[in-house]
């Protein structure tokens, strides 16, 4: 019985405690959804800017693992009166934002909708019902052309253009 001294039992308990905490931490921060052939990685929003009733939602990436194209054709949420898919492009040196009908999700490719992505994709949340505050979250439904809609939880986080997950 000397091998099971208090010291060894403490080491075992610490190991179990750390293992459980690591597991729970990874679950709480795993913010990825597998939906049929689509892998949606980390939907998020940023806090509402002062003086505005609009917000912006992003998705780090959507990976289409199928051999068929799909499209993100809309987003709905009770958090805002209206949600629109937008892109931003520089035209004659001036940044222009415009509403688009869909974001194409090519087969076996990943599309970024994170803040600062190359296409300027984002989801405008128009007419927010309440301010978006860091640490809160809200539900949104992603609507696809060829796949059923998917309910996701959107975390509100402070970020910059280099946000990574």
KASULTA-V728070 format. One record per residue. RES is the residue in one letter. PHI is phi in whole degrees, -180 to 180 (none if undefined). PSI is psi in whole degrees, 0 to 359 (NA if undefined). Layout:
# KASULTA-V728070
res=RES phi=PHI psi=PSI
res=RES phi=PHI psi=PSI
This chain:
# KASULTA-V728070
res=X phi=none psi=348
res=X phi=-63 psi=336
res=X phi=-70 psi=339
res=X phi=-105 psi=54
res=X phi=-72 psi=168
res=X phi=-55 psi=320
res=X phi=-59 psi=313
res=X phi=-67 psi=320
res=X phi=-64 psi=319
res=X phi=-61 psi=318
res=X phi=-62 psi=318
res=X phi=-65 psi=315
res=X phi=-64 psi=319
res=X phi=-63 psi=317
res=X phi=-60 psi=314
res=X phi=-62 psi=314
res=X phi=-58 psi=312
res=X phi=-65 psi=322
res=X phi=-64 psi=315
res=X phi=-65 psi=315
res=X phi=-62 psi=319
res=X phi=-62 psi=316
res=X phi=-62 psi=311
res=X phi=-64 psi=321
res=X phi=-62 psi=316
res=X phi=-68 psi=326
res=X phi=-69 psi=315
res=X phi=-67 psi=335
res=X phi=-105 psi=358
res=X phi=-78 psi=112
res=X phi=-126 psi=58
res=X phi=-127 psi=141
res=X phi=-123 psi=130
res=X phi=-103 psi=122
res=X phi=-134 psi=103
res=X phi=53 psi=244
res=X phi=-99 psi=10
res=X phi=-108 psi=139
res=X phi=-117 psi=110
res=X phi=-100 psi=119
res=X phi=-108 psi=110
res=X phi=57 psi=78
res=X phi=-71 psi=135
res=X phi=-152 psi=164
res=X phi=-136 psi=168
res=X phi=-114 psi=157
res=X phi=-58 psi=148
res=X phi=-62 psi=134
res=X phi=-75 psi=146
res=X phi=-58 psi=140
res=X phi=82 psi=10
res=X phi=-132 psi=153
res=X phi=-110 psi=15
res=X phi=-115 psi=159
res=X phi=-139 psi=179
res=X phi=-134 psi=139
res=X phi=-117 psi=144
res=X phi=-131 psi=166
res=X phi=-137 psi=125
res=X phi=-53 psi=312
res=X phi=-164 psi=155
res=X phi=-126 psi=121
res=X phi=-106 psi=125
res=X phi=-97 psi=108
res=X phi=-92 psi=5
res=X phi=-93 psi=177
res=X phi=-96 psi=6
res=X phi=-119 psi=142
res=X phi=-68 psi=147
res=X phi=-132 psi=177
res=X phi=-145 psi=141
res=X phi=-83 psi=113
res=X phi=-106 psi=355
res=X phi=177 psi=165
res=X phi=-140 psi=135
res=X phi=-127 psi=148
res=X phi=-157 psi=146
res=X phi=-75 psi=350
res=X phi=-71 psi=335
res=X phi=-133 psi=155
res=X phi=-67 psi=329
res=X phi=-150 psi=143
res=X phi=-125 psi=134
res=X phi=-133 psi=143
res=X phi=-85 psi=130
res=X phi=-127 psi=160
res=X phi=-134 psi=158
res=X phi=-126 psi=137
res=X phi=-141 psi=150
res=X phi=-88 psi=122
res=X phi=-124 psi=118
res=X phi=53 psi=40
res=X phi=80 psi=1
res=X phi=-117 psi=131
res=X phi=-75 psi=125
res=X phi=-118 psi=132
res=X phi=-107 psi=137
res=X phi=-144 psi=151
res=X phi=-75 psi=138
res=X phi=-124 psi=156
res=X phi=-79 psi=335
res=X phi=-166 psi=162
res=X phi=-114 psi=119
res=X phi=-69 psi=138
res=X phi=-119 psi=87
res=X phi=-61 psi=153
res=X phi=-61 psi=139
res=X phi=55 psi=34
res=X phi=-133 psi=163
res=X phi=-114 psi=133
res=X phi=-116 psi=132
res=X phi=-95 psi=133
res=X phi=-125 psi=27
res=X phi=-83 psi=162
res=X phi=-57 psi=129
res=X phi=86 psi=10
res=X phi=-64 psi=158
res=X phi=-62 psi=331
res=X phi=-92 psi=355
res=X phi=71 psi=18
res=X phi=-65 psi=139
res=X phi=-166 psi=166
res=X phi=-112 psi=117
res=X phi=-81 psi=132
res=X phi=-107 psi=104
res=X phi=-102 psi=131
res=X phi=73 psi=58
res=X phi=-59 psi=139
res=X phi=-79 psi=335
res=X phi=-155 psi=160
res=X phi=-64 psi=143
res=X phi=-86 psi=122
res=X phi=-117 psi=138
res=X phi=-50 psi=132
res=X phi=97 psi=341
res=X phi=-84 psi=177
res=X phi=-151 psi=166
res=X phi=-148 psi=162
res=X phi=-94 psi=146
res=X phi=-140 psi=155
res=X phi=-116 psi=123
res=X phi=-90 psi=130
res=X phi=-110 psi=131
res=X phi=-118 psi=155
res=X phi=-70 psi=314
res=X phi=-113 psi=4
res=X phi=-132 psi=151
res=X phi=-59 psi=157
res=X phi=-66 psi=156
res=X phi=-135 psi=128
res=X phi=-85 psi=130
res=X phi=-128 psi=158
res=X phi=-100 psi=130
res=X phi=-108 psi=116
res=X phi=-82 psi=142
res=X phi=-102 psi=116
res=X phi=-133 psi=153
res=X phi=-80 psi=137
res=X phi=-151 psi=176
res=X phi=-139 psi=182
res=X phi=-68 psi=351
res=X phi=-103 psi=14
res=X phi=-55 psi=129
res=X phi=-135 psi=152
res=X phi=-140 psi=NA
